[in-house]
Amino acid sequence: MNRFGSSLLRIVWASICLLLTGLVLAGIQGFGGDGSQLVIFGTAIPLGFQDAKPYVTDSLGRLIYALVPAVMLLGGFWPVTESLSAGDRAGRLKGLFVNLGLAFAHGLFLSQLLMLPILAAGYRLLGSALAPPLLQADLNALVLGLELLLWTVALSCLVKSNRGLAILMAYVLAAIGKVLAWVGEWGRDLDLPAALTKTFALLGHLLPAESLPREPLAWNALPLSLGGPLLLAVLLLLLPGKAAKRSKS
């Protein structure tokens, strides 16, 4: 696990998250007046809404959906890709599965610590730290983070000269997947052919498609969305490398 960060890093990360949680609990007093003001450290901040709870719920959900996948991706991408360039094929495949599991566990640890200040804000503003919209957003964000991690690992096997570009390419695929999933869902209403609509829906499930944080998770699409990039990474690792080609020649 130290490959993904030292014990000191985890201690500092946990300390910062706990400090932020304490600041949120001490600083946010809730809503004031008719519910259209946010009271922070005794100061009322007008929000311009008569009932600001839906706005706060949506904002916290979007914050979760932005931070958690990024932490999971950046916390495990480099150690996983570095382990794929050493050893024979069997060793690389073993390193792929082992390090992906460790990367998910490490990303889960870091991301859920980062969730503590957000849950504390939910407790102050929504009356419950375990509000269903926040938990749904966290679950969707974890799945998206795992999808982005798998796609960056697969893409890094293609862009070996600069594996950092795989992160950018994965986010581009997420944007494309969002469009494809939308067309696959509403293609019939747009009078598109049924075969084309199903193709778009299939590609939308395959790519790391972003969705609204409050939407329920499509469990039936997980085998394709997680297994697709993993299978691609395995196939790319099985291809002979340059060193093997030179030795044969």
N, C-alpha and C positions, 0 to 999 in steps of 0.2 A: 504493500500500500504506500510505502514511502516514495515509490516511483511517481506517484501522483501528487506528492506534496509532503513536506516534512511534518513531524508532530508539532513543531513550533508554529508552522503555518496554520494548522487546524486549531491550535489553542488561540492564536491571535484572531483568527476568523470567528471562532465561537465567542471570544471576549467582545469583539466589535458588535456582533449581532445582539448579544445580551445587553450591551451598553445602549444600542439603538432602541431595543425593546423597552428598557427603563425610561429613556427619554420620551418615547411615544406615550407610555402610560402616565408619565408625570406631566407631559406638556399638553396632551389633548384632553379637554374636559367634555367634549361632546358638542351637541347642537344647542344654540341659544335662541331666545326669542320665540318666533313661530316656526322654528326648524329650518330657517333659511340662512342661518349664520353658523359658522364654525368657530368654536372657542378654543384657541391655542394659547397656553400660558396666560390665561386671563384676558386675552384680546379677541374680540369678536370680529370675524372676517366674513363679510357678506358674500354669499355665493350666487345670489340672484335667482334662487329657486324657493318656492314655498315649501316643498318637500325635497330636501337634498339627499335623502337616503338612497334613492335609485341612482343618482349621479355618483355618489361616493362608492356604492357597490360596484358600478361599472368601472370606475377609475381604479379601484383596488384590484379588480379582476384583470384589467389590462396591464397593470403594473406587474402582477404575478406572471402573466402570460409573456411578458417581455424579459423579466429577470431570470426566472427559473430555467427556461431552455438555454439561455446564454451561459449560465453558470455550469449546467451539466455538460454543455458542448466544450467550452473553453477549459473546464477543469479536467477533462479526460482525453482530449483530442491528441495533444502532442505525445504523451507517453504511449498511447496505443499505436500511433503511426510509427514511432521510433522502433517499436518492437517488431514491426513487419519487415524490416530491412536486414535482419540478421538470421542466420541459420538456414537449414534446408526447408523444403516445402512443409514437411510434417511439423517442424518446429514453428514455422510462421503461422500455420493454421492453429496450432495449439496456443500460441501466443495471442492470436486474434481473439479466440473465445475467452481465454482466461482474462486478458486485459480488458476486454469489453465488459465482462462481469465486474471487474474491479473498478473500471471507470464509471459504470452505472452506480455502484455502491458509493463511490467517493462523491460523485455528483449529487446523489440523493442526500448524502450527509451535508454537503455545503449548501445545497439549495433549500433544504428544510430548515437549516439554521437561519438562512436569510428570510425565510417565511415568518419567523417569530415577530419581528417588528410590524409586519403587515397584519398578522393575526391580532397583535395587540391593538393596532389601529381599528381593526374590525370589532374588537371587544368594546372599545370606547365609542365608536360611531354607530355600530349596528346592534350592539347589545349582546353579541356573542362572538367569541374568537373562532368558533367552529361553524360559522354561518355557511349553509349549503352552497351559495354562489362562490364563496372563496375556496371551499374544498373542491368544487367542480373545476374551477379555474386552475387550481394546483394540479389536479389529476390530468387535465388536458395539457398543461405545460410540461409535466413530466414525460408524457408520451411524445410530445413534440420534440423535447430535448433529446430523447432517445433516438427518434427518427433522424434528427439532424446529426447526431453523433455517428449513427450507422452510415448515413450518406457521405459525410465528410471522410470517414475511413475508406469507403469504397472509392470515392473520387480521388483520394490521396494516392491510391494505387495507380491511377492514370496520370496524375500530375506529380510525378516524383521529384522533379527538379525544384518545385516550389509548392510544398504541400499546404502552405498557408492559404493559397488560392482556393483550395477545396472548401474552406469555410464560406468564402464568398459565393462559390458555385452552389453550395447547399442552400444558402438563403435565397439565391435566385430560383432554384428548383422549388423552394417553398412558396415563393410568389407565383410561379407558374402553376404549381399544384393547386393553389387556392382558386385560380381562374378555371382550371380544368374541372375541379370538383363542383364549382358553381354551374358550369355548363352541363355537366353530367346530371345535376339535380334538376335544372330547369330547361334542359334541352327539348323536352317534349312540348313545353309551353311555347318554345321558340320555333316550333315546327321543324326541328332538325330530324333527320332520319334516325330510326331507333338504334341501328347498328352504331352510328356515329355517337349517339348519346351514351350508349353503353361503353364505348371505347373511351370517351372522355371521363366517364365515371370510374372506369378501371384505372386509368392513368392518374386520376385524382386521388384514388386510394393508395396507389403505389408511391407517389411522390409525397414528401413531407408537407402536406397541405395545412395551412393555418386556418383556424376556425375561430368563431367567437368564444371567449373564455367560458361563457355560461352555457354553451351548447352541450348536450349529453354526448358522451364518448361513443363512437361507433365501434363496438367490440368486434363485430364480424369483419371489420376491415383491418384489424391489427395483424393477422397472419400475413397479409400481403404487404402492408406498410412497413412492417418490421422485418419480415422474411425476405422481401425483395432486395433491399440494399445489402443485407447480410449475404445472400446468395451471390450477388454481384461481386462483393469483396472476396468471397471464397474462390470464385471462378478466376478473378484477376490474379489472386495469389498462386493459383495452379499453373498459370502461364509461365513458360520458361523465361528466365531473365537474360540480360545481356551477357552475364558471366557464363551462363550455361551454354549459350549459343557460341561464344568464343571458344570454349573448351571443346565443343564438338567439332568446330572448324579446324 
